[in-house]
């Protein structure tokens, strides 16, 4: 978002000034310490300390004190400039982000039932993140009673993910073998990729692991039909064990990014088996809200400024279309070509006898007597013949 970019730009300026000031401060103080240390050494070499300072020595000390004072004042002045830069970050935040978002809220949307649903979504989010203690504390404070069976899948998922992050494949392999039939039904390649990674980890051990690697290669047999080329590559890499895989044409097998990929694949397939979405519903809703909120605040301000009434009065509709990007496309949607509105549960898409599709509200508005004429073709039909379409 442009607002975030603007704030980040001001923040970057502050960080650069901090870094520059720190380097300048260290360099200046080092020079000052070196100067005073040299002066101290000269004074100590003058002899008896009880002897009164000469006029020249007094002048040198006065100049030294003045230099110290000027240096400190200059550093303090430079530090004040940084304070002004920090204040500009705050002004940028106030300018780019509207702190009052109540204008786009819906009255009564957080009743007791809605609050309970929100708390349950937050609890599930904390379970997904492995923050079990936070989730349990929220359950107690919100008075929620969560079935232990709801928590167990997330506990196991996070345990396996933690092991994968430290490159321990055994928990994930055990899980994949235990759920082999369901993974095969989904045409998942997770188990093969886990065996592949384990085989590569053996290759990294060099010739000392050659016998073990050959023995482990038997695990590839069930996957030979669908992953024949990958298996051939793995087998071919054995020829270069003596000189090292990192010095061979198979160096791509050591790419560290595949560990992050296996974490994503495991999360996706594990969530699919549990009937869960890959991403947390709370994080998806929050991200979508961050994108949509500025546009909603702007349109609300325009509506109030122009004193337009009745433009935004429905709880399940927006006055404008907000583009969230393809990453938020989770299902197909249908916009009525007559009313130019997206269909909803209360206003579903209807298929006419002629095959054209319009919304139910459009169908009801076009009824003339007991007949309906399709807006796209001249075919007349009975309104009751229209059938609801499910996308």
HELIX and SHEET records of a PDB file:
HELIX    1   1 UNK A    2  UNK A   44  1                                  43    
HELIX    2   2 UNK A   55  UNK A   96  1                                  42    
HELIX    3   3 UNK A  102  UNK A  104  5                                   3    
HELIX    4   4 UNK A  112  UNK A  128  1                                  17    
HELIX    5   5 UNK A  132  UNK A  142  1                                  11    
HELIX    6   6 UNK A  148  UNK A  165  1                                  18    
HELIX    7   7 UNK A  170  UNK A  178  1                                   9    
HELIX    8   8 UNK A  180  UNK A  185  1                                   6    
HELIX    9   9 UNK A  190  UNK A  203  1                                  14    
HELIX   10  10 UNK A  206  UNK A  209  5                                   4    
HELIX   11  11 UNK A  210  UNK A  216  1                                   7    
HELIX   12  12 UNK A  217  UNK A  223  5                                   7    
HELIX   13  13 UNK A  228  UNK A  237  1                                  10    
HELIX   14  14 UNK A  238  UNK A  240  5                                   3    
HELIX   15  15 UNK A  245  UNK A  247  5                                   3    
HELIX   16  16 UNK A  251  UNK A  254  5                                   4    
HELIX   17  17 UNK A  257  UNK A  274  1                                  18    
HELIX   18  18 UNK A  281  UNK A  305  1                                  25    
HELIX   19  19 UNK A  326  UNK A  328  5                                   3    
HELIX   20  20 UNK A  360  UNK A  365  1                                   6    
HELIX   21  21 UNK A  383  UNK A  385  5                                   3    
SHEET    1   A 3 UNK A 357  UNK A 359  0                                        
SHEET    2   A 3 UNK A 349  UNK A 351 -1                                        
SHEET    3   A 3 UNK A 387  UNK A 388 -1                                        
SHEET    1   B 3 UNK A 367  UNK A 368  0                                        
SHEET    2   B 3 UNK A 371  UNK A 373 -1                                        
SHEET    3   B 3 UNK A 380  UNK A 381 -1                                        
END                                                                             
